[in-house]
Amino acid sequence: MATDPRALNPKASEETLISLLQLDPTPIDNASIYDKDLPPLPEEASQSSGRSVKSPSPTSTSTLGLSGGGRGPIYYLSRIQRYSSYTFSFFAGLHIANTSVFPLIYQSVPYSEPFLLMARELYQTPITEPLLVGLPVVAHVTSGIAIRLLRRRQNIKRYGGATPGVWALHHSNSSSSSRKHSIKFWPPLNWISVSGYVFVGLLASHVGINRLLPLVVDGDSSNIGLQFVSHGFARHPLPPWIAYSLLLSVGVGHMVWGWAKWLNLAPPAGWKKTTIDKQLRKRRRRAWWSIQGVTVALAGLWAAGGLGIVARAGPAEGWLATVYDNIYNAVGY
């Protein structure tokens, strides 16, 4: 029987249209991955199957979240993180209007101050301030950190970190110079997460200067408004210019990209490296540039009124200037 000459001369196939893409064995950063827990391990499934025979099937109350229904803590934490951003977005919209839109319209800080005072009746009362600002920020940050910790624990369990032998093998491989990549148990840290952590620090300093410091020094913050900000710019321009520029750019970028993620409009993390199809790559590139355009436009609007009008209004006068000087002197500014 004649032998096939191709069997004697094997060679790698080079006729594929698209080359294979090698990926690291790390969890995929996708919005849907935070909505549900990973499926159970085989030993967990065998243990739960015996209990499921004795326990009744979940009733219709599972749709209301009153019973398990297969939804773990990550599902509810992701809902807390999402819905807490809705209330803070309402506050951010009012704040943009008072600190940017109205100063742009009237081209004057004194004429824009009454709108800020009226808006305070909505979000700076003993009830609405914690509900619209304090609690949403705390819930958003803590739920995000808790999701990352739970995901790391699941990754350790899934990728061998809970097994001592595999854990030791992972450490030996990661320390070897011949191995380029090692198992990563922490979830991927994308731009939205990084900007969120930076934004929390900038927001905390902003609240400390404009809200807490007047309460400590003067015992009241009712006199704090746009003129307080312009007075700070007039005293030492460079530090507030840097601080407010970072606050606007990072804050607007985080909120716009966060909303794009909630609405499933943002491309996944690392899409430039993992997207092979030309049409899909084109759509994701268009979405990326559209979101960036919205971010730049909104940040430019906020900067035009805040940095273009309020920051250049000059120092306050009279007794109000004395009050502001005492507050700024308390922190050595």
C-alpha positions as CSV (number, residue, x, y, z in Angstrom):
1,M,0.0,0.0,0.0
2,A,1.4,3.4,-1.0
3,T,2.2,5.8,1.8
4,D,1.1,9.3,1.8
5,P,4.1,11.5,1.2
6,R,2.6,14.3,3.4
7,A,2.7,12.0,6.4
8,L,6.5,11.7,6.0
9,N,7.1,15.4,5.8
10,P,4.8,17.0,8.4
11,K,5.0,20.8,8.9
12,A,3.0,23.4,10.7
13,S,0.0,24.7,8.9
14,E,0.4,28.3,7.7
15,E,-2.8,28.5,5.7
16,T,-4.9,30.0,8.4
17,L,-6.3,33.4,7.7
18,I,-6.2,34.6,11.3
19,S,-3.3,33.6,13.6
20,L,-4.1,32.3,17.1
21,L,-4.0,34.8,19.9
22,Q,-2.4,33.7,23.2
23,L,-4.0,35.0,26.3
24,D,-3.0,34.8,29.9
25,P,-5.1,32.5,32.2
26,T,-6.7,35.4,34.0
27,P,-10.4,36.2,34.6
28,I,-12.1,38.3,31.9
29,D,-12.9,41.8,32.9
30,N,-16.6,42.0,31.8
31,A,-19.6,43.7,33.3
32,S,-21.6,40.5,33.3
33,I,-19.0,38.7,35.4
34,Y,-20.0,40.8,38.4
35,D,-23.6,40.0,38.2
36,K,-23.4,36.4,39.2
37,D,-21.1,34.0,41.0
38,L,-19.0,31.4,39.3
39,P,-20.6,27.9,38.9
40,P,-19.9,25.5,41.8
41,L,-16.9,23.2,41.9
42,P,-17.7,19.5,41.2
43,E,-17.3,18.5,44.8
44,E,-19.6,21.4,45.8
45,A,-22.2,20.4,43.2
46,S,-22.2,16.8,44.5
47,Q,-22.7,18.0,48.1
48,S,-25.5,20.4,47.2
49,S,-27.3,17.9,45.0
50,G,-28.1,15.8,48.0
51,R,-29.5,18.7,49.9
52,S,-31.5,19.9,46.9
53,V,-33.5,16.7,46.9
54,K,-34.7,17.4,50.4
55,S,-35.2,21.1,50.0
56,P,-38.1,22.5,48.0
57,S,-37.6,24.4,44.8
58,P,-37.4,28.2,45.2
59,T,-40.7,30.0,44.9
60,S,-41.6,33.1,43.1
61,T,-40.1,35.2,45.9
62,S,-36.7,34.6,44.4
63,T,-37.4,37.1,41.7
64,L,-37.7,39.7,44.5
65,G,-34.4,38.8,46.0
66,L,-36.0,37.4,49.2
67,S,-34.5,33.9,48.7
68,G,-31.2,32.6,47.3
69,G,-32.2,31.8,43.7
70,G,-28.5,31.1,42.9
71,R,-27.5,34.7,43.5
72,G,-24.5,35.3,45.7
73,P,-23.2,38.4,47.4
74,I,-21.4,39.7,44.3
75,Y,-24.8,40.0,42.6
76,Y,-26.2,42.3,45.3
77,L,-22.9,44.2,45.8
78,S,-22.9,45.0,42.1
79,R,-26.4,46.3,42.4
80,I,-25.5,48.5,45.3
81,Q,-22.5,49.9,43.4
82,R,-24.7,50.6,40.4
83,Y,-27.7,52.2,42.1
84,S,-25.6,54.3,44.4
85,S,-24.1,56.0,41.4
86,Y,-27.6,57.1,40.3
87,T,-28.1,59.3,43.3
88,F,-24.7,60.8,43.2
89,S,-25.1,61.6,39.5
90,F,-28.2,63.6,40.4
91,F,-26.1,65.6,42.9
92,A,-23.3,66.0,40.3
93,G,-25.7,67.3,37.7
94,L,-26.9,70.0,40.1
95,H,-23.3,70.9,41.1
96,I,-22.2,71.3,37.5
97,A,-25.1,73.6,36.8
98,N,-24.4,75.8,39.8
99,T,-20.6,76.0,39.4
100,S,-20.3,76.0,35.6
101,V,-23.5,76.6,33.6
102,F,-24.9,79.6,35.5
103,P,-21.5,81.3,35.8
104,L,-21.2,80.9,32.0
105,I,-24.6,82.3,31.4
106,Y,-24.3,85.4,33.7
107,Q,-20.5,85.8,33.4
108,S,-20.5,86.9,37.0
109,V,-20.0,85.1,40.4
110,P,-22.3,87.4,42.4
111,Y,-25.2,86.8,40.0
112,S,-24.6,83.0,40.1
113,E,-24.4,82.7,43.9
114,P,-28.3,82.7,44.4
115,F,-28.6,79.6,42.3
116,L,-26.1,77.8,44.4
117,L,-27.9,78.8,47.6
118,M,-31.2,77.6,46.2
119,A,-29.7,74.2,45.2
120,R,-28.3,73.8,48.7
121,E,-31.9,73.5,49.9
122,L,-32.1,70.3,47.9
123,Y,-28.9,68.5,48.7
124,Q,-27.4,70.2,51.8
125,T,-30.0,69.5,54.5
126,P,-29.5,67.2,57.4
127,I,-31.5,64.5,55.5
128,T,-30.7,64.9,51.9
129,E,-27.0,65.5,52.2
130,P,-26.3,62.0,53.6
131,L,-28.8,60.4,51.2
132,L,-27.6,62.1,48.0
133,V,-23.9,62.5,48.8
134,G,-22.5,60.7,51.8
135,L,-24.2,57.3,51.8
136,P,-24.0,56.8,48.0
137,V,-20.2,57.5,47.9
138,V,-19.5,55.2,50.9
139,A,-21.7,52.5,49.4
140,H,-20.2,52.8,45.9
141,V,-16.6,52.6,47.2
142,T,-17.1,49.9,49.8
143,S,-19.1,47.7,47.4
144,G,-16.5,48.0,44.8
145,I,-13.7,47.0,47.2
146,A,-15.8,44.1,48.5
147,I,-16.4,42.8,44.9
148,R,-12.7,42.8,44.3
149,L,-12.0,40.9,47.5
150,L,-14.6,38.3,46.8
151,R,-13.4,37.9,43.2
152,R,-9.9,37.4,44.4
153,R,-11.1,34.7,46.9
154,Q,-12.9,33.0,44.1
155,N,-9.9,33.2,41.8
156,I,-7.7,31.7,44.4
157,K,-10.1,28.8,44.8
158,R,-10.5,28.3,41.1
159,Y,-6.9,28.6,40.0
160,G,-5.4,26.5,42.8
161,G,-4.5,29.0,45.5
162,A,-6.5,27.1,48.0
163,T,-4.5,23.9,47.3
164,P,-1.1,24.1,49.2
165,G,0.8,22.1,46.5
166,V,-0.5,24.2,43.6
167,W,0.1,27.4,45.7
168,A,3.7,26.5,46.2
169,L,4.1,25.6,42.6
170,H,2.6,29.0,41.6
171,H,5.2,30.8,43.8
172,S,8.1,28.8,42.4
173,N,7.0,29.4,38.8
174,S,6.4,33.1,39.4
175,S,9.8,33.6,40.9
176,S,11.5,31.7,38.0
177,S,13.1,34.0,35.4
178,S,12.1,31.6,32.6
179,R,8.4,32.1,33.2
180,K,7.1,35.4,31.8
181,H,3.6,35.3,33.2
182,S,2.1,33.9,36.3
183,I,-1.4,33.3,37.6
184,K,-3.0,36.6,38.7
185,F,-5.5,36.2,41.5
186,W,-6.5,39.9,41.7
187,P,-9.2,40.9,39.2
188,P,-7.9,43.2,36.4
189,L,-7.7,46.8,37.5
190,N,-9.1,48.9,34.6
191,W,-9.2,52.6,34.0
192,I,-12.6,53.0,35.5
193,S,-11.5,51.5,38.8
194,V,-8.2,53.4,38.9
195,S,-9.9,56.7,38.2
196,G,-12.5,55.9,40.8
197,Y,-9.9,55.5,43.6
198,V,-8.2,58.7,42.5
199,F,-11.5,60.5,42.4
200,V,-12.3,59.5,45.9
201,G,-9.1,61.1,47.2
202,L,-9.7,64.3,45.3
203,L,-13.3,64.4,46.3
204,A,-12.4,63.9,50.0
205,S,-10.0,66.9,49.9
206,H,-12.6,69.0,48.1
207,V,-15.2,68.2,50.8
208,G,-12.7,68.8,53.5
209,I,-11.7,72.3,52.3
210,N,-15.2,73.5,51.3
211,R,-17.4,71.8,53.8
212,L,-15.6,70.5,56.9
213,L,-12.9,73.1,57.4
214,P,-15.4,76.1,57.6
215,L,-17.4,74.1,60.2
216,V,-14.3,73.6,62.3
217,V,-12.9,77.1,62.0
218,D,-16.0,79.3,61.7
219,G,-18.6,76.9,63.1
220,D,-20.8,77.4,60.0
221,S,-20.5,76.8,56.3
222,S,-23.4,79.0,55.1
223,N,-21.0,81.7,53.9
224,I,-19.1,79.2,51.7
225,G,-19.9,79.6,48.0
226,L,-18.4,80.5,44.7
227,Q,-16.7,83.5,46.1
228,F,-14.8,81.3,48.6
229,V,-13.4,79.4,45.7
230,S,-12.4,82.5,43.7
231,H,-10.9,83.9,46.9
232,G,-8.7,80.9,47.2
233,F,-7.6,81.2,43.6
234,A,-6.7,84.9,44.2
235,R,-4.5,84.0,47.2
236,H,-2.4,81.3,45.6
237,P,-3.4,80.4,42.0
238,L,-1.2,77.4,41.3
239,P,-2.4,74.8,44.0
240,P,-6.1,75.3,43.3
241,W,-5.6,75.2,39.6
242,I,-3.8,71.8,39.9
243,A,-6.4,70.4,42.3
244,Y,-9.5,71.5,40.4
245,S,-8.1,70.5,37.1
246,L,-7.5,67.0,38.4
247,L,-10.9,66.9,40.1
248,L,-12.7,67.9,36.9
249,S,-10.8,65.6,34.5
250,V,-10.7,62.5,36.7
251,G,-14.2,62.9,38.1
252,V,-15.9,63.5,34.7
253,G,-13.9,60.7,33.1
254,H,-14.9,58.3,35.8
255,M,-18.6,59.2,35.8
256,V,-19.0,59.2,32.0
257,W,-17.1,55.9,31.5
258,G,-19.0,54.4,34.5
259,W,-22.4,55.3,32.9
260,A,-21.2,53.9,29.6
261,K,-20.4,50.7,31.3
262,W,-23.8,50.6,33.0
263,L,-25.5,51.1,29.6
264,N,-23.2,48.5,27.9
265,L,-21.8,51.1,25.6
266,A,-18.2,50.9,26.7
267,P,-15.9,48.4,24.9
268,P,-14.4,45.8,27.2
269,A,-11.0,46.3,28.8
270,G,-8.1,45.4,26.6
271,W,-10.3,45.4,23.5
272,K,-7.4,46.6,21.3
273,K,-5.4,43.4,22.0
274,T,-8.3,40.9,22.0
275,T,-10.5,42.1,19.2
276,I,-9.7,40.3,15.9
277,D,-12.8,40.8,13.8
278,K,-12.5,44.0,11.7
279,Q,-16.1,45.1,12.0
280,L,-16.2,44.5,15.7
281,R,-13.0,46.3,16.1
282,K,-14.3,49.2,14.1
283,R,-17.5,49.4,16.3
284,R,-15.5,49.3,19.5
285,R,-13.2,52.0,18.3
286,R,-16.1,54.2,17.3
287,A,-17.7,53.6,20.8
288,W,-14.4,54.4,22.5
289,W,-13.9,57.7,20.7
290,S,-17.6,58.6,21.2
291,I,-17.3,58.2,25.0
292,Q,-14.0,60.1,25.0
293,G,-15.7,62.9,23.1
294,V,-18.5,63.1,25.7
295,T,-15.9,63.1,28.5
296,V,-13.9,65.9,26.9
297,A,-17.0,68.0,26.1
298,L,-18.4,67.7,29.7
299,A,-15.1,68.4,31.3
300,G,-14.6,71.4,29.0
301,L,-18.0,72.7,30.0
302,W,-17.3,72.4,33.7
303,A,-13.8,73.9,33.3
304,A,-15.2,76.8,31.2
305,G,-17.5,78.0,34.0
306,G,-15.4,76.8,37.0
307,L,-11.9,77.7,35.9
308,G,-12.8,80.3,33.3
309,I,-15.3,82.4,35.3
310,V,-15.2,81.5,39.0
311,A,-11.4,81.1,39.3
312,R,-10.8,84.5,37.7
313,A,-13.4,86.5,39.7
314,G,-10.9,87.8,42.1
315,P,-10.8,88.0,45.9
316,A,-13.7,88.7,48.1
317,E,-14.1,92.1,49.9
318,G,-15.0,93.4,53.3
319,W,-15.9,91.1,56.3
320,L,-16.3,88.1,54.0
321,A,-12.7,88.3,52.9
322,T,-11.7,88.2,56.6
323,V,-13.8,85.1,57.2
324,Y,-12.2,83.4,54.1
325,D,-8.7,84.4,55.1
326,N,-9.2,82.9,58.6
327,I,-10.4,79.6,57.1
328,Y,-7.5,79.4,54.6
329,N,-4.9,80.4,57.3
330,A,-6.1,77.5,59.5
331,V,-4.5,75.0,57.0
332,G,-1.5,77.2,56.2
333,Y,-2.7,78.2,52.8
